[in-house]
Amino acid sequence: PVLLEGETGTGKDLAAHFIHEHSRRTGRPFLTLDCTVLTDSLFESEVFGHERGAFTGSVGEKEGLFELVDGGTLFLDEIGDIAPSLQAKLLRVLETGEYRRVGGRRTRYTNARIICATNRNLARDVAAKTFREDLYYRIDCLHIQVPSLRERLDDVPLIAEALLESISQTMGRSCWLSVEAIQALKRYVYPGNVRELRNIL
């Protein structure tokens, strides 16, 4: 498991994609779970799936994210915002790979790589008892601190070039930066990090 920590907008999702694409799991699924939007009632069905008739309104069976991503990478975005009641439900599957669909009796197994991202200091949250210590040590195998853009202003021209390439494809026209524009971009401090640089471009 990999834990990416950094401010909002530093490109943690891009780092997660990079790790996946440069691993032996490339070519397998890469799925993202936004931990900020899941409610208790939706969590288990979304993550583990459910069997037909497991609850009112479940007319068919549904594969959960752990089933869909088997062999690939599951990116748990903003893991620090997940409710304490949901943290406990992740423990077993992250430890053993075993889970059950809602309403199911059969134990299933997933071989998914887990990459988590947060803009919080999870070690501090563990000390404050707002994040489970056992979950923290399950996801914090390889800890990567993603620096803010103001800590790497020399990288701005390279990042801007990559962003402009993407923007150019979207707009259907070629865009580039003058030397003066690059110098101006390197003088800014970017409170919104890479996301703000993209918006400026």
C-alpha positions as CSV (number, residue, x, y, z in Angstrom):
1,P,0.0,0.0,0.0
2,V,1.0,3.6,-0.7
3,L,0.0,6.7,1.3
4,L,0.3,10.0,-0.5
5,E,0.1,13.0,1.7
6,G,0.0,16.6,0.5
7,E,-1.9,19.8,0.2
8,T,-5.0,20.0,-1.9
9,G,-4.2,20.5,-5.6
10,T,-0.6,19.1,-5.4
11,G,-1.4,16.3,-7.9
12,K,-1.8,13.3,-5.7
13,D,-4.2,11.7,-8.2
14,L,-1.6,12.1,-10.9
15,A,1.0,10.5,-8.6
16,A,-1.4,7.6,-8.0
17,H,-1.9,7.1,-11.8
18,F,1.9,7.3,-12.3
19,I,2.5,4.6,-9.7
20,H,-0.1,2.3,-11.3
21,E,1.1,2.9,-14.9
22,H,4.8,2.1,-13.9
23,S,3.9,-1.0,-12.0
24,R,3.3,-4.6,-13.0
25,R,-0.4,-3.8,-12.7
26,T,-0.4,-1.5,-15.7
27,G,-3.1,-2.6,-18.2
28,R,-5.3,-3.7,-15.3
29,P,-8.1,-1.5,-13.9
30,F,-7.4,1.7,-12.0
31,L,-10.5,2.8,-10.0
32,T,-11.0,5.8,-7.7
33,L,-13.1,5.9,-4.6
34,D,-13.8,9.5,-3.4
35,C,-14.0,8.9,0.4
36,T,-15.7,12.3,1.0
37,V,-19.0,11.5,-0.6
38,L,-19.8,8.0,0.8
39,T,-22.5,7.6,3.4
40,D,-22.7,4.6,5.7
41,S,-25.6,3.2,3.8
42,L,-23.9,3.4,0.4
43,F,-20.4,2.4,1.5
44,E,-20.7,-1.4,1.7
45,S,-22.8,-1.7,-1.4
46,E,-20.4,0.5,-3.4
47,V,-17.2,-1.0,-2.1
48,F,-18.1,-4.7,-1.6
49,G,-21.1,-5.1,-3.8
50,H,-24.4,-6.7,-3.0
51,E,-26.5,-9.8,-3.8
52,R,-30.0,-9.7,-5.2
53,G,-32.5,-8.9,-2.5
54,A,-29.9,-7.8,0.0
55,F,-31.9,-4.8,0.9
56,T,-35.1,-3.0,-0.2
57,G,-34.7,-1.9,-3.8
58,S,-31.8,-4.2,-4.7
59,V,-33.4,-6.0,-7.7
60,G,-30.1,-7.5,-9.0
61,E,-26.6,-8.3,-7.9
62,K,-23.9,-5.7,-8.0
63,E,-20.1,-6.0,-8.2
64,G,-18.3,-3.8,-5.8
65,L,-15.1,-1.8,-6.4
66,F,-12.9,-4.4,-4.8
67,E,-14.3,-7.0,-7.3
68,L,-14.1,-4.8,-10.3
69,V,-10.5,-3.7,-9.6
70,D,-9.1,-7.2,-8.9
71,G,-5.6,-7.4,-10.2
72,G,-5.4,-3.6,-10.6
73,T,-5.2,-0.6,-8.3
74,L,-7.9,1.0,-6.1
75,F,-7.2,4.7,-5.3
76,L,-8.9,5.8,-2.1
77,D,-8.9,9.6,-2.5
78,E,-9.1,11.7,0.7
79,I,-9.0,8.6,3.0
80,G,-8.5,11.0,5.9
81,D,-12.1,12.2,5.6
82,I,-13.7,8.7,5.9
83,A,-16.1,8.3,8.8
84,P,-14.8,6.3,11.8
85,S,-17.7,3.8,11.3
86,L,-16.4,3.1,7.8
87,Q,-12.8,2.9,8.7
88,A,-13.5,-0.3,10.6
89,K,-15.1,-1.9,7.6
90,L,-12.0,-1.4,5.5
91,L,-9.7,-3.1,7.9
92,R,-10.2,-6.8,7.0
93,V,-10.2,-6.4,3.2
94,L,-7.0,-4.3,3.4
95,E,-5.3,-6.8,5.7
96,T,-6.3,-10.1,4.0
97,G,-8.0,-9.2,0.7
98,E,-11.2,-11.0,1.9
99,Y,-14.7,-9.5,1.9
100,R,-18.3,-10.4,1.4
101,R,-21.0,-8.8,-0.7
102,V,-23.9,-7.2,1.3
103,G,-26.3,-10.0,1.8
104,G,-23.8,-12.6,0.6
105,R,-22.5,-15.7,2.4
106,R,-19.5,-16.5,0.2
107,T,-16.2,-15.0,1.1
108,R,-14.5,-13.4,-1.9
109,Y,-10.9,-12.4,-2.4
110,T,-9.4,-9.4,-4.2
111,N,-5.8,-8.9,-5.3
112,A,-6.0,-5.1,-5.5
113,R,-3.2,-2.7,-4.8
114,I,-4.3,0.1,-2.5
115,I,-3.1,3.7,-3.0
116,C,-4.5,6.3,-0.5
117,A,-4.3,10.1,-0.6
118,T,-5.1,12.7,1.9
119,N,-4.5,16.4,2.5
120,R,-4.5,15.8,6.3
121,N,-1.7,14.8,8.6
122,L,-2.9,11.3,9.4
123,A,-0.2,10.6,12.1
124,R,-1.5,13.7,13.9
125,D,-5.1,12.4,13.4
126,V,-4.1,9.0,14.9
127,A,-2.6,10.8,18.0
128,A,-5.9,12.8,18.3
129,K,-7.9,9.5,18.0
130,T,-9.8,10.7,15.0
131,F,-8.3,8.2,12.7
132,R,-7.9,4.5,13.5
133,E,-4.3,3.5,14.3
134,D,-4.7,0.0,13.0
135,L,-6.0,1.3,9.7
136,Y,-3.2,3.9,9.5
137,Y,-0.5,1.2,9.7
138,R,-2.3,-0.9,7.1
139,I,-2.2,1.9,4.5
140,D,1.1,3.5,5.5
141,C,3.5,1.0,4.0
142,L,5.2,3.3,1.6
143,H,4.7,7.0,2.6
144,I,5.2,9.7,0.0
145,Q,5.0,13.4,0.9
146,V,3.8,15.3,-2.2
147,P,5.4,18.7,-2.0
148,S,3.5,21.9,-2.6
149,L,4.2,23.8,-5.9
150,R,5.7,26.7,-4.0
151,E,8.4,24.2,-2.7
152,R,9.4,23.3,-6.2
153,L,9.0,26.5,-8.3
154,D,11.9,25.4,-10.6
155,D,9.5,22.6,-11.7
156,V,6.8,25.1,-12.9
157,P,8.0,25.3,-16.5
158,L,8.0,21.5,-16.9
159,I,4.6,21.1,-15.2
160,A,3.2,24.0,-17.2
161,E,4.4,22.4,-20.5
162,A,2.7,19.1,-19.6
163,L,-0.5,20.9,-18.6
164,L,-0.5,23.0,-21.8
165,E,-0.1,19.9,-23.9
166,S,-3.3,18.5,-22.3
167,I,-5.1,21.9,-22.6
168,S,-4.1,22.2,-26.3
169,Q,-5.6,18.8,-27.1
170,T,-8.8,19.8,-25.3
171,M,-9.0,23.2,-27.1
172,G,-7.9,21.8,-30.5
173,R,-5.2,24.4,-30.9
174,S,-1.5,24.7,-30.0
175,C,-0.6,26.8,-27.0
176,W,2.9,27.7,-25.6
177,L,4.5,30.1,-23.1
178,S,6.9,32.9,-23.8
179,V,10.0,33.3,-21.8
180,E,8.5,36.3,-20.0
181,A,5.4,34.3,-19.1
182,I,7.5,31.5,-17.6
183,Q,9.4,33.9,-15.5
184,A,6.2,35.4,-14.3
185,L,4.8,32.0,-13.4
186,K,8.0,31.2,-11.4
187,R,7.5,34.3,-9.3
188,Y,4.0,33.2,-8.0
189,V,3.5,31.2,-4.8
190,Y,0.5,29.0,-5.9
191,P,-1.7,28.6,-2.8
192,G,-3.9,26.3,-5.0
193,N,-0.9,24.3,-6.1
194,V,-0.9,22.5,-9.5
195,R,-4.7,22.8,-9.8
196,E,-4.3,26.6,-9.6
197,L,-1.5,26.6,-12.2
198,R,-3.8,24.7,-14.6
199,N,-6.5,27.3,-14.0
200,I,-4.1,30.1,-14.7
201,L,-3.0,28.5,-17.9
